């Protein structure tokens, strides 16, 4: 059994962090990106490669997707950059 690429796991983990921060379920993210909740779960766990489509949808989540605000997220989940901490999860 081969291991999945590290970047799949990292991207999936970031996607999950954005989704949780935005208080969005896997079902809602799946519906918005036209994937099943099980496929979203597989992407978040690094089993499947996150697609540009689902990453674009995750990036647009309110309170998630720091790329839309010119920020970065460290592997520990720390947000840096302009406007860090100004957007709440319930916004």
Residue, then its C-alpha position, 0 to 999 in steps of 0.5 A: x500500500x503506497x502513501x498519499x502525497x504530503x501535499x494532498x494531506x496538507x491541502x485537505x487539512x487546510x480545507x477542513x480547517x477553513x470549513x470548520x472555521x466557517x461552520x460549514x458541514x461536509x454536506x454543505x461544502x459538497x453541495x456547493x462544489x458538487x461532490x458527495x460528503x464522502x468525497x469531501x471527507x476523503x479529500x480532507x483526510x488526504x486519501x483523494x487529491x483536493x480539486x481546484x473546484x472544491x478548493x475554490x469553494x472552500x476559499x470563498x467560505x466566510x471566515x475561512x480561506x485565508x488566501x482571499x485576504x492575502x494571508x497564510x496559514x501555517x501547518x499549526x493553523x496560525x493565520x498571518x498577514x493583513x487582517x489576521x483575526x478580523x474575520x469571525x467564524x460566524x460572519 
